[in-house]
Amino acid sequence: MCTHIYRNAGLLVEKPGWLKDRNVLLVDGSEDERGGTERLYFMLHYSMNLFTLEAREFAITDEGTGEKLANFTKLGPQDIVIGDRAFFFTALWQGWRT
């Protein structure tokens, strides 16, 4: 439904031909907290295709796991990944896994 709305509004564009077999993925993480007698904190990490808005991968972790590309196990050499500054700083300090 969202894909149809975005496409009709001109917000969803076709993947340019020069990208060929490359995938352009957006990655992010979001914190959540659940109340009760014992507070529960967790992180939702997700990736999605920029041009189709299809989900690629989800991971739920505890609050000790920050935003890092290593949370995504399906990334490959054909993927171009776009993330916010949290991913950049983590990559600088911990290094990108090969």
Long-range contacts (C-beta under 8 A, 24 or more apart in sequence): 2-53, 3-52, 3-53, 6-53, 12-51, 12-53, 13-51, 14-51, 15-51, 19-80, 21-78, 22-78, 22-79, 22-80, 23-49, 23-56, 23-78, 23-79, 23-80, 24-49, 24-50, 24-51, 24-79, 24-80, 24-82, 25-49, 25-50, 25-56, 25-75, 25-79, 25-80, 25-81, 25-82, 26-50, 26-82, 26-83, 27-69, 27-72, 27-81, 27-82, 27-83, 27-87, 28-67, 28-83, 28-84, 29-66, 29-67, 29-71, 29-86, 31-63, 43-67, 45-71, 45-72, 47-72, 47-74, 47-75, 47-81, 50-82, 66-90, 68-94, 69-96, 69-97, 70-94, 70-97
